[in-house]
Amino acid sequence: MTESGTEKDASQNSWLDRFTRWLLVEPRDKDELLEVLQDAHQRKLFDSEALSMLNGVFRVSEMRVRDIMIPRVQVVTIPHDAEMDKIISIVVESGHSRFPVTGDDPGEVVGVLLAKDLLAHVLKKQPVSLDKIMRQARFVPESKRLNILLREFRSHRNHMVMVVDEYGTAAGMVTIEDVLEQIVGKIEDEHDLDLEDFILRISDRKFTIKALTPIEEFNQYFTADFNTDDFDTVGGLISHQLGYVPKHGETITMNEFVFEVLHADKRRVHLFRLNLTQPDAQHDAAQS
């Protein structure tokens, strides 16, 4: 056996000895365990992606629900008294599979609607009451640890929970996907906008628009002519037009463009749903 081969075997045996000791004896602290895992990665016993996921597991054990929850103002909800046509429109345009159902107070969640439950009745053209098909909502405190929540997701076979603050008011929402993303990284779907993208085409006349979309880029994409002298972004233009920051669910019509606020907080708008009302605009956008 060559000297280099002997050194390599000795090195591997040294690491294996350390790893075996870790298995047989509880590590003194997390840092010691992470050091062993980092050493294993450097010796190419597993790749960088595996190391990243292992680090993610440790993060999940330390993080709490409040660290990753989607704020209430950014959650797509369905009012309990909404007409069926409106409900179907929200479900189709948002692309989500689960929706909190709110009561008379927007901060009160009375249930959860699953798109698949609604679809079964729509396909059969059966009249149905939202109260009869929505499911019971689950609530967790902001302080709950993510590893415990993940265990509960698995045991209850539930994929979404509402987060409540110390006063029992809905503060936001967390899905099982949000927790898993802390381990495996961002899970993209066809309704997600890439970080560098401002405009997502849903259909010929429906788009998702970031509020930070530059007006110049918007004009070019839709062959529009909004003024770029005073404002740089679509969100800034619309807020100025209204004289205030619009809330979730508000609709603003400007020329042939109908903007519906999907995500917003008290300070600014984050995301719009855009509907085109004129065939010409539809054709221009489709060609972009």
Rosetta silent file (secondary structure, phi, psi, omega in degrees, C-alpha in Angstrom):
SEQUENCE: MTESGTEKDASQNSWLDRFTRWLLVEPRDKDELLEVLQDAHQRKLFDSEALSMLNGVFRVSEMRVRDIMIPRVQVVTIPHDAEMDKIISIVVESGHSRFPVTGDDPGEVVGVLLAKDLLAHVLKKQPVSLDKIMRQARFVPESKRLNILLREFRSHRNHMVMVVDEYGTAAGMVTIEDVLEQIVGKIEDEHDLDLEDFILRISDRKFTIKALTPIEEFNQYFTADFNTDDFDTVGGLISHQLGYVPKHGETITMNEFVFEVLHADKRRVHLFRLNLTQPDAQHDAAQS
SCORE:     score description
SCORE:     0.000 S_00000001
   1 L     0.000  137.805 -179.085    0.000    0.000    0.000 S_00000001
   2 L   -71.607  163.042  179.720    1.334    3.455   -0.870 S_00000001
   3 H   -64.844  -39.980  179.784    2.113    6.069    1.765 S_00000001
   4 H   -64.551  -38.768  178.273   -0.643    8.343    0.456 S_00000001
   5 H   -64.420  -39.071  178.450   -3.112    5.496    0.645 S_00000001
   6 H   -64.044  -42.268  179.585   -2.054    4.772    4.203 S_00000001
   7 H   -63.597  -40.286 -179.568   -2.483    8.426    5.159 S_00000001
   8 H   -63.693  -43.486  179.735   -5.942    8.505    3.539 S_00000001
   9 H   -64.330  -40.294  179.748   -7.032    5.373    5.414 S_00000001
  10 H   -64.263  -38.429  179.768   -5.710    6.783    8.673 S_00000001
  11 H   -65.002  -44.241  179.092   -7.568   10.020    8.070 S_00000001
  12 H   -63.954  -40.921  179.795  -10.823    8.183    7.383 S_00000001
  13 H   -64.230  -37.397  178.822  -10.334    6.003   10.437 S_00000001
  14 H   -61.937  -44.606  179.932   -9.732    9.111   12.537 S_00000001
  15 H   -66.933  -41.620 -179.964  -12.990   10.661   11.381 S_00000001
  16 H   -62.552  -35.609  177.589  -14.870    7.394   11.821 S_00000001
  17 H   -63.525  -42.665 -179.585  -13.544    7.140   15.358 S_00000001
  18 H   -65.850  -41.940 -178.355  -14.831   10.632   16.133 S_00000001
  19 H   -67.204  -38.473  178.564  -18.186    9.918   14.518 S_00000001
  20 H   -64.506  -40.609  178.050  -18.517    6.623   16.398 S_00000001
  21 H   -62.600  -36.967  178.916  -17.786    8.383   19.677 S_00000001
  22 H   -65.677  -37.152  179.432  -20.494   10.894   18.846 S_00000001
  23 H   -68.321  -36.858 -175.083  -22.966    8.050   18.223 S_00000001
  24 H   -86.090  -28.503 -177.836  -22.101    6.296   21.463 S_00000001
  25 L  -123.373  132.117 -179.668  -21.724    9.377   23.665 S_00000001
  26 L   -59.827  130.007  179.894  -24.069   12.372   23.632 S_00000001
  27 L   -58.702  150.355 -179.275  -22.261   15.418   22.149 S_00000001
  28 L   -67.993  -34.807  178.263  -21.341   18.109   24.617 S_00000001
  29 L  -160.078  174.919 -177.865  -23.103   20.760   22.557 S_00000001
  30 H   -65.446  -37.008 -178.470  -24.520   21.559   19.134 S_00000001
  31 H   -60.412  -37.978  178.719  -21.318   23.224   17.972 S_00000001
  32 H   -65.119  -40.185  178.509  -19.408   19.987   18.524 S_00000001
  33 H   -66.306  -43.379  179.052  -21.932   18.068   16.449 S_00000001
  34 H   -62.583  -33.827  178.255  -21.844   20.653   13.650 S_00000001
  35 H   -64.619  -41.188  178.007  -18.055   20.409   13.644 S_00000001
  36 H   -63.545  -43.555 -179.814  -18.265   16.657   13.078 S_00000001
  37 H   -66.129  -40.165  178.010  -20.744   17.130   10.227 S_00000001
  38 H   -63.291  -40.015  177.915  -18.625   19.854    8.636 S_00000001
  39 H   -62.258  -42.348  178.970  -15.615   17.576    8.846 S_00000001
  40 H   -63.004  -38.272  178.201  -17.589   14.782    7.151 S_00000001
  41 H   -64.982  -43.212 -179.922  -18.565   17.157    4.342 S_00000001
  42 H   -63.734  -27.322  177.644  -14.964   18.237    3.800 S_00000001
  43 L   -89.748    9.777  174.280  -14.025   14.591    3.488 S_00000001
  44 L    62.113   31.635  174.117  -16.729   14.273    0.812 S_00000001
  45 L   -78.769  -21.195  168.199  -18.798   11.754    2.763 S_00000001
  46 L  -154.239  162.011 -171.571  -21.842   13.796    1.684 S_00000001
  47 L   -86.836  179.136 -176.336  -22.363   16.797   -0.561 S_00000001
  48 H   -64.846  -34.103  179.901  -23.039   20.471    0.153 S_00000001
  49 H   -64.298  -41.780  178.330  -26.779   20.068   -0.368 S_00000001
  50 H   -65.134  -40.358  178.335  -26.964   17.397    2.322 S_00000001
  51 H   -63.512  -40.367  178.865  -24.933   19.569    4.699 S_00000001
  52 H   -62.382  -40.678  179.155  -27.262   22.495    4.029 S_00000001
  53 H   -68.132  -37.771  177.458  -30.295   20.365    4.858 S_00000001
  54 H   -63.343  -41.805  175.818  -28.685   19.124    8.064 S_00000001
  55 H   -62.317  -36.375  178.538  -28.028   22.724    9.066 S_00000001
  56 H   -63.726  -36.024  177.819  -31.665   23.442    8.201 S_00000001
  57 H   -61.773  -41.840  178.272  -32.790   20.741   10.619 S_00000001
  58 H   -65.948  -38.492  179.082  -30.897   22.502   13.396 S_00000001
  59 H   -62.584  -42.543 -178.805  -32.422   25.852   12.415 S_00000001
  60 H   -61.638  -35.741 -179.178  -35.926   24.405   12.564 S_00000001
  61 H   -70.252  -17.891 -178.159  -35.297   23.134   16.089 S_00000001
  62 H  -103.683  -20.861 -174.968  -34.368   26.666   17.174 S_00000001
  63 L   -85.682  159.660  177.323  -36.899   28.749   15.244 S_00000001
  64 E  -119.286  165.013 -175.469  -40.433   29.628   16.245 S_00000001
  65 H   -54.283  -40.752 -177.628  -43.608   30.060   14.240 S_00000001
  66 H   -59.530  -23.052 -176.413  -43.374   33.858   14.367 S_00000001
  67 H   -72.673  -23.455 -175.043  -40.062   33.671   12.470 S_00000001
  68 H  -127.179   -1.587 -173.582  -41.593   32.309    9.265 S_00000001
  69 L   -64.881  150.171  172.499  -45.326   33.030    9.386 S_00000001
  70 E   -83.260  119.737 -178.279  -47.049   34.825    6.519 S_00000001
  71 E   -58.342  148.520 -175.985  -48.529   38.030    8.030 S_00000001
  72 H   -54.351  -37.949 -177.380  -52.308   38.204    8.035 S_00000001
  73 H   -67.004  -15.502 -179.411  -52.361   41.177    5.662 S_00000001
  74 H  -102.971    1.473 -178.399  -50.573   39.042    3.055 S_00000001
  75 L   -88.615  133.443  175.649  -52.836   35.998    3.351 S_00000001
  76 L   -80.601  115.110 -176.208  -55.428   35.385    0.634 S_00000001
  77 L  -117.530  167.777  177.060  -58.676   34.834    2.514 S_00000001
  78 E  -126.033  121.542  177.073  -62.317   34.172    1.659 S_00000001
  79 E   -64.902  141.692 -175.175  -65.125   35.990    3.517 S_00000001
  80 L   -65.704  -22.088 -179.120  -67.666   33.536    4.920 S_00000001
  81 L  -102.110   14.870 -179.070  -70.530   35.436    3.263 S_00000001
  82 L   -68.912  145.364  175.195  -68.929   35.681   -0.204 S_00000001
  83 L   -69.171  154.296 -175.439  -70.983   34.652   -3.228 S_00000001
  84 H   -61.108  -37.769  178.097  -69.935   31.433   -4.938 S_00000001
  85 H   -60.575  -39.935  178.742  -68.801   33.230   -8.115 S_00000001
  86 H   -67.346  -40.514  179.677  -66.463   35.390   -6.008 S_00000001
  87 H   -62.208  -46.806 -179.889  -65.121   32.361   -4.156 S_00000001
  88 H   -61.267  -40.052  179.578  -64.362   30.529   -7.393 S_00000001
  89 H   -61.967  -43.682  179.946  -62.652   33.642   -8.762 S_00000001
  90 H   -63.827  -44.059 -178.229  -60.396   33.930   -5.706 S_00000001
  91 H   -63.314  -46.342 -177.004  -59.485   30.233   -5.831 S_00000001
  92 H   -66.937  -45.300 -173.168  -58.692   30.237   -9.553 S_00000001
  93 H   -75.163  -30.936 -177.313  -56.728   33.477   -9.634 S_00000001
  94 H   -78.503  -32.933 -178.453  -54.641   32.894   -6.514 S_00000001
  95 L    78.692    6.643  178.940  -53.526   29.379   -7.451 S_00000001
  96 L   -85.229  167.577  179.706  -53.532   28.280   -3.799 S_00000001
  97 L  -109.628  -15.479 -178.669  -55.052   25.051   -2.500 S_00000001
  98 E  -135.873  140.354 -175.131  -56.127   26.198    0.986 S_00000001
  99 E  -138.085  125.050  171.821  -57.858   29.376    2.103 S_00000001
 100 E   -65.237  137.897  176.894  -58.676   30.724    5.565 S_00000001
 101 E  -103.060  123.303 -175.594  -62.364   31.660    5.779 S_00000001
 102 E   -99.344  152.931  177.455  -62.925   34.872    7.736 S_00000001
 103 L   -88.965 -155.101  179.508  -65.950   35.949    9.758 S_00000001
 104 L   -62.316  -35.317  174.810  -67.471   39.388   10.108 S_00000001
 105 L   -92.583  123.794 -179.189  -64.186   40.558   11.619 S_00000001
 106 L   -57.133  -21.912  178.813  -61.293   40.054    9.120 S_00000001
 107 L   -84.909   -2.055 -179.479  -59.140   38.982   12.071 S_00000001
 108 L  -102.514  118.075  178.460  -61.514   36.138   12.929 S_00000001
 109 E  -100.332  121.060 -174.976  -60.878   32.856   11.100 S_00000001
 110 E  -105.347   -6.132 -179.798  -63.898   30.558   11.186 S_00000001
 111 E   174.932 -176.418  179.434  -62.672   27.740    8.976 S_00000001
 112 E  -132.968  130.904  176.231  -60.514   26.609    6.065 S_00000001
 113 E  -101.583  126.387  172.985  -61.633   25.982    2.493 S_00000001
 114 E   -95.068  130.823 -177.793  -59.802   23.358    0.451 S_00000001
 115 H   -57.759  -35.190 -178.178  -59.933   23.984   -3.277 S_00000001
 116 H   -67.399  -30.724  177.402  -60.475   20.268   -3.933 S_00000001
 117 H   -68.753  -39.457  178.613  -63.611   20.297   -1.754 S_00000001
 118 H   -69.198  -40.407 -176.778  -65.007   23.196   -3.753 S_00000001
 119 H   -60.177  -38.487 -178.471  -64.022   21.621   -7.075 S_00000001
 120 H   -58.385  -39.531 -179.457  -66.045   18.472   -6.403 S_00000001
 121 H   -79.350  -34.828  179.642  -69.266   20.511   -6.182 S_00000001
 122 H   -64.485  -43.183 -179.006  -68.379   22.864   -9.050 S_00000001
 123 H   -64.738  -34.427  179.362  -67.796   19.967  -11.445 S_00000001
 124 L   -87.027   -1.800 -179.632  -71.127   18.421  -10.493 S_00000001
 125 L    55.660   41.770  179.453  -72.781   21.860  -10.717 S_00000001
 126 L   -98.519  130.594  174.363  -74.225   21.366   -7.269 S_00000001
 127 L   -65.610  138.099 -176.809  -75.252   24.386   -5.194 S_00000001
 128 L  -147.808  147.043  176.627  -73.322   24.352   -1.948 S_00000001
 129 L   -93.899  137.080  179.568  -72.936   26.510    1.137 S_00000001
 130 H   -58.566  -36.536 -179.777  -69.444   27.526    2.178 S_00000001
 131 H   -60.469  -28.793 -175.748  -70.327   26.706    5.789 S_00000001
 132 H   -84.437  -23.758 -176.433  -70.981   23.084    4.817 S_00000001
 133 H  -107.697  -13.696  179.147  -67.742   22.389    2.945 S_00000001
 134 L   -73.932  151.912 -178.187  -65.178   24.386    4.893 S_00000001
 135 E  -103.523  166.250 -178.213  -63.069   22.484    7.401 S_00000001
 136 L   -70.268  135.512  178.165  -62.119   23.302   10.948 S_00000001
 137 L   -83.987  146.178  174.219  -59.172   25.657   11.292 S_00000001
 138 L  -106.754  143.328 -176.657  -56.255   24.814   13.574 S_00000001
 139 E  -123.594  141.203  176.815  -54.565   27.523   15.613 S_00000001
 140 E  -134.979  151.655  177.981  -51.070   27.692   17.096 S_00000001
 141 E   -76.116  157.971  179.868  -49.336   30.396   19.150 S_00000001
 142 L   -61.823  -25.282 -173.845  -46.568   32.545   17.669 S_00000001
 143 L   -86.344   -4.564 -177.197  -44.105   31.052   20.155 S_00000001
 144 L   -63.781  137.759  178.206  -44.479   27.395   19.085 S_00000001
 145 E   -72.922  145.340 -175.887  -41.228   25.799   17.926 S_00000001
 146 H   -66.609  -36.545 -179.490  -41.082   24.769   14.273 S_00000001
 147 H   -64.560  -35.638  176.771  -39.881   21.229   14.958 S_00000001
 148 H   -69.282  -40.791  178.146  -42.905   20.648   17.180 S_00000001
 149 H   -62.694  -40.702  178.896  -45.215   22.160   14.550 S_00000001
 150 H   -61.685  -40.194  177.791  -43.720   19.897   11.870 S_00000001
 151 H   -63.439  -39.512  179.637  -44.412   16.877   14.070 S_00000001
 152 H   -69.676  -37.100  175.095  -47.992   18.049   14.516 S_00000001
 153 H   -55.696  -44.028 -177.753  -48.403   18.561   10.778 S_00000001
 154 H   -69.010  -43.798 -175.456  -47.437   14.919   10.283 S_00000001
 155 H   -72.503  -34.349 -178.806  -49.578   13.500   13.085 S_00000001
 156 H   -91.555   -6.726 -176.864  -52.698   15.528   12.235 S_00000001
 157 L    52.942   43.076 -179.938  -52.213   15.201    8.454 S_00000001
 158 L  -117.992  144.433 -174.446  -52.852   18.905    8.228 S_00000001
 159 L  -113.282    0.756 -177.831  -50.946   21.277    5.945 S_00000001
 160 E  -151.703  138.947  175.239  -51.905   24.699    7.242 S_00000001
 161 E  -133.855  151.551  173.258  -52.389   26.399   10.603 S_00000001
 162 E   -92.460  140.777 -179.207  -53.424   29.865   11.650 S_00000001
 163 E  -101.170  130.394  179.963  -51.075   31.731   13.967 S_00000001
 164 E  -116.436  147.185  178.483  -52.606   33.687   16.837 S_00000001
 165 L   -84.715 -172.264 -175.540  -51.033   36.372   18.995 S_00000001
 166 L   -65.817  -16.557  179.812  -51.217   36.635   22.791 S_00000001
 167 L   -96.963    1.524  178.859  -54.725   38.104   22.537 S_00000001
 168 L    84.525    9.125  179.222  -56.044   35.228   20.420 S_00000001
 169 L   -89.985  141.528  179.095  -56.282   37.313   17.245 S_00000001
 170 E   -61.726  120.837 -179.097  -55.141   35.811   13.940 S_00000001
 171 E  -104.457  -19.359 -178.201  -51.659   37.178   13.258 S_00000001
 172 E   173.791 -160.542 -174.824  -50.756   35.102   10.227 S_00000001
 173 E  -147.062  148.236  174.946  -50.528   31.675    8.681 S_00000001
 174 E  -136.127  136.539  176.155  -47.960   28.881    8.324 S_00000001
 175 E  -111.627  164.809  177.795  -48.038   25.910    5.951 S_00000001
 176 H   -62.946  -29.999  177.387  -46.053   22.705    6.031 S_00000001
 177 H   -63.836  -39.424  179.207  -44.264   23.987    2.914 S_00000001
 178 H   -60.652  -38.561  179.890  -43.057   27.037    4.861 S_00000001
 179 H   -71.966  -45.672 -177.969  -41.482   24.751    7.469 S_00000001
 180 H   -63.327  -30.819  179.222  -39.938   22.349    4.968 S_00000001
 181 H   -64.763  -23.186  176.026  -38.385   25.262    3.071 S_00000001
 182 H   -69.671  -20.277 -179.551  -36.284   25.987    6.152 S_00000001
 183 H   -98.944  -48.886 -171.955  -34.684   22.567    5.608 S_00000001
 184 H  -101.910   -3.687 -177.200  -34.597   22.004    1.851 S_00000001
 185 L    92.740  178.890 -175.362  -34.661   25.591    0.590 S_00000001
 186 L   -59.310  129.096  175.955  -37.241   27.440   -1.475 S_00000001
 187 L  -101.616  106.813 -175.821  -39.901   25.216   -3.037 S_00000001
 188 L   -84.443  147.737  168.165  -40.983   26.917   -6.239 S_00000001
 189 L  -134.786  178.155 -172.234  -44.325   26.440   -7.954 S_00000001
 190 L   -68.699   -9.796 -179.858  -45.904   27.847  -11.085 S_00000001
 191 L  -102.025    0.427  179.179  -47.484   30.702   -9.142 S_00000001
 192 L   -87.155  138.082  172.596  -44.255   31.930   -7.561 S_00000001
 193 L   -87.298  133.286  173.391  -42.495   34.965   -8.948 S_00000001
 194 L   -65.302  156.661 -178.066  -38.729   34.624   -9.255 S_00000001
 195 L   -57.905  -35.169 -176.409  -36.759   37.194   -7.276 S_00000001
 196 L   -89.001   -6.650 -179.125  -35.677   38.913  -10.466 S_00000001
 197 L   -93.190  144.000  176.902  -39.113   38.815  -12.104 S_00000001
 198 L  -109.320  -25.998 -173.503  -41.700   41.560  -11.692 S_00000001
 199 E  -127.911  127.969  176.932  -44.524   40.239  -13.892 S_00000001
 200 E  -118.403  122.179 -179.455  -45.997   36.726  -13.978 S_00000001
 201 E   -84.310  120.788  177.064  -48.430   35.846  -16.761 S_00000001
 202 L   -93.227  -45.016  176.836  -51.338   33.682  -15.565 S_00000001
 203 L  -153.563 -173.441 -177.486  -53.441   33.877  -18.738 S_00000001
 204 L   -59.616  -31.269 -176.294  -53.970   36.242  -21.661 S_00000001
 205 L  -119.300    4.386 -177.939  -55.754   38.760  -19.456 S_00000001
 206 E  -126.998  134.484 -177.723  -54.555   37.917  -15.950 S_00000001
 207 E  -143.186  156.219  169.139  -51.151   38.647  -14.436 S_00000001
 208 E  -107.251  129.514 -173.370  -49.455   38.881  -11.067 S_00000001
 209 E  -124.929  127.468  171.930  -47.515   42.126  -10.668 S_00000001
 210 E   -71.874  142.689  179.065  -45.037   43.086   -7.967 S_00000001
 211 L   -64.331  -25.068 -179.883  -45.646   46.543   -6.551 S_00000001
 212 L   -83.954    6.761  177.073  -41.946   47.265   -7.091 S_00000001
 213 L   -58.783  123.734  176.887  -42.300   46.735  -10.853 S_00000001
 214 E   -60.802  137.483 -179.139  -40.637   49.720  -12.570 S_00000001
 215 H   -60.330  -36.557  179.376  -43.214   51.760  -14.471 S_00000001
 216 H   -60.982  -42.021  178.742  -40.921   51.793  -17.474 S_00000001
 217 H   -68.577  -39.460  177.295  -40.843   47.992  -17.535 S_00000001
 218 H   -60.821  -46.977 -179.893  -44.629   47.844  -17.066 S_00000001
 219 H   -58.902  -41.857 -178.648  -45.142   50.270  -19.969 S_00000001
 220 H   -68.212  -40.609 -177.378  -42.897   48.225  -22.208 S_00000001
 221 H   -67.393  -42.704 -174.266  -44.530   44.898  -21.311 S_00000001
 222 H  -105.469    8.969 -176.110  -48.120   46.086  -21.760 S_00000001
 223 L    51.592   47.809  179.269  -47.533   48.873  -24.318 S_00000001
 224 L   -99.901  175.554 -177.988  -48.843   51.338  -21.733 S_00000001
 225 L  -137.460   39.377  177.167  -48.000   55.016  -21.313 S_00000001
 226 L   -66.493  144.458 -176.495  -48.022   55.705  -17.556 S_00000001
 227 L   -68.219  132.068 -179.590  -45.939   58.737  -16.562 S_00000001
 228 L  -106.471    5.703 -175.477  -42.458   57.869  -15.296 S_00000001
 229 L   -74.462  -42.967 -173.091  -41.447   61.387  -14.240 S_00000001
 230 L   -96.730  -25.191 -175.760  -42.823   61.453  -10.692 S_00000001
 231 L  -135.216  147.051 -177.140  -42.878   57.760   -9.695 S_00000001
 232 L   -98.242  -28.124 -172.859  -40.608   54.810  -10.376 S_00000001
 233 E  -120.598  159.844  177.679  -42.819   51.856   -9.441 S_00000001
 234 H   -63.911  -41.068  179.539  -46.356   50.652  -10.103 S_00000001
 235 H   -61.459  -42.126  178.134  -47.067   50.538   -6.366 S_00000001
 236 H   -64.676  -40.020  179.217  -45.992   54.153   -5.922 S_00000001
 237 H   -62.928  -45.931 -176.806  -48.104   55.275   -8.871 S_00000001
 238 H   -69.619  -41.754  178.541  -51.259   53.554   -7.609 S_00000001
 239 H   -62.205  -37.841  177.354  -50.834   54.743   -4.001 S_00000001
 240 H   -67.444  -40.223  179.918  -50.448   58.320   -5.280 S_00000001
 241 H   -60.662  -38.959 -178.598  -53.512   57.938   -7.489 S_00000001
 242 H   -82.878  -30.980 -175.627  -55.587   56.854   -4.491 S_00000001
 243 L    90.370    4.493  178.388  -54.024   59.196   -1.961 S_00000001
 244 L  -161.152  169.780  178.147  -53.404   56.349    0.495 S_00000001
 245 L   -83.063  117.186 -177.951  -51.945   52.828    0.682 S_00000001
 246 L   -67.708  155.819 -178.717  -54.663   50.419   -0.510 S_00000001
 247 L   -98.086  167.383  176.048  -55.593   47.384    1.562 S_00000001
 248 L   -54.659  130.746  178.272  -55.804   43.715    0.668 S_00000001
 249 L    94.130  -15.585  179.193  -58.742   43.076   -1.660 S_00000001
 250 L   -69.354  148.244 -179.650  -59.098   46.652   -2.922 S_00000001
 251 E  -119.363  133.758 -179.369  -59.499   47.132   -6.667 S_00000001
 252 E  -128.002  125.646  179.300  -58.132   50.085   -8.627 S_00000001
 253 E  -105.136  126.573  177.265  -58.947   50.724  -12.282 S_00000001
 254 E  -133.569  109.857 -175.192  -56.546   52.781  -14.391 S_00000001
 255 L    57.527 -126.346 -178.548  -57.367   52.968  -18.096 S_00000001
 256 L   -91.652   10.222 -175.956  -57.736   49.374  -19.311 S_00000001
 257 E  -108.590  127.573  177.617  -55.866   47.973  -16.289 S_00000001
 258 E  -113.876  113.106 -178.273  -57.672   46.679  -13.187 S_00000001
 259 E   -99.541  126.863  173.764  -55.340   46.187  -10.224 S_00000001
 260 E  -114.042  128.535 -177.603  -56.457   44.062   -7.262 S_00000001
 261 E   -74.764  119.358  177.829  -54.322   44.171   -4.119 S_00000001
 262 E   -95.226  -44.834 -179.287  -53.196   40.660   -3.154 S_00000001
 263 E  -131.202  132.441  178.070  -50.585   41.441   -0.499 S_00000001
 264 E  -160.263  154.757  169.734  -50.202   44.664    1.493 S_00000001
 265 L  -126.045 -168.163 -174.548  -49.342   45.928    4.938 S_00000001
 266 L   -68.735  -22.874 -174.295  -49.885   49.264    6.654 S_00000001
 267 L   -96.970  -33.452 -176.725  -46.899   50.865    4.964 S_00000001
 268 L  -162.486  165.313  175.642  -47.002   49.633    1.371 S_00000001
 269 E   -88.348  146.388  179.092  -48.417   47.259   -1.206 S_00000001
 270 E  -111.150  -38.311 -171.611  -46.424   44.175   -2.139 S_00000001
 271 E  -148.103  139.793  177.620  -48.369   42.366   -4.854 S_00000001
 272 E  -119.583  150.775  161.552  -51.189   43.010   -7.344 S_00000001
 273 E   -99.936  128.153 -178.108  -53.388   40.839   -9.487 S_00000001
 274 E  -109.931  128.123  173.358  -53.788   42.588  -12.848 S_00000001
 275 E  -114.636  133.434  177.105  -56.795   42.071  -15.131 S_00000001
 276 E   -95.977  133.313 -175.477  -56.849   43.493  -18.641 S_00000001
 277 L  -101.575  -12.388 -176.608  -60.207   44.777  -19.832 S_00000001
 278 L  -116.688  137.761  179.342  -59.456   45.500  -23.493 S_00000001
 279 H   -56.709  -35.404 -179.054  -58.631   42.952  -26.219 S_00000001
 280 H   -61.927  -42.714  179.332  -55.874   45.202  -27.563 S_00000001
 281 H   -65.072  -38.253  177.963  -54.081   45.143  -24.227 S_00000001
 282 H   -59.903  -45.770 -177.620  -54.487   41.381  -24.091 S_00000001
 283 H   -65.156  -42.730 -178.151  -52.884   41.005  -27.513 S_00000001
 284 H   -64.109  -43.358 -179.001  -49.977   43.317  -26.700 S_00000001
 285 H   -67.311  -38.333 -179.457  -49.212   41.551  -23.432 S_00000001
 286 H   -64.237  -26.842 -179.113  -49.430   38.112  -25.020 S_00000001
 287 H   -84.434  -10.518 -175.617  -46.838   39.157  -27.568 S_00000001
 288 L   -71.817    0.000    0.000  -44.388   40.360  -24.899 S_00000001
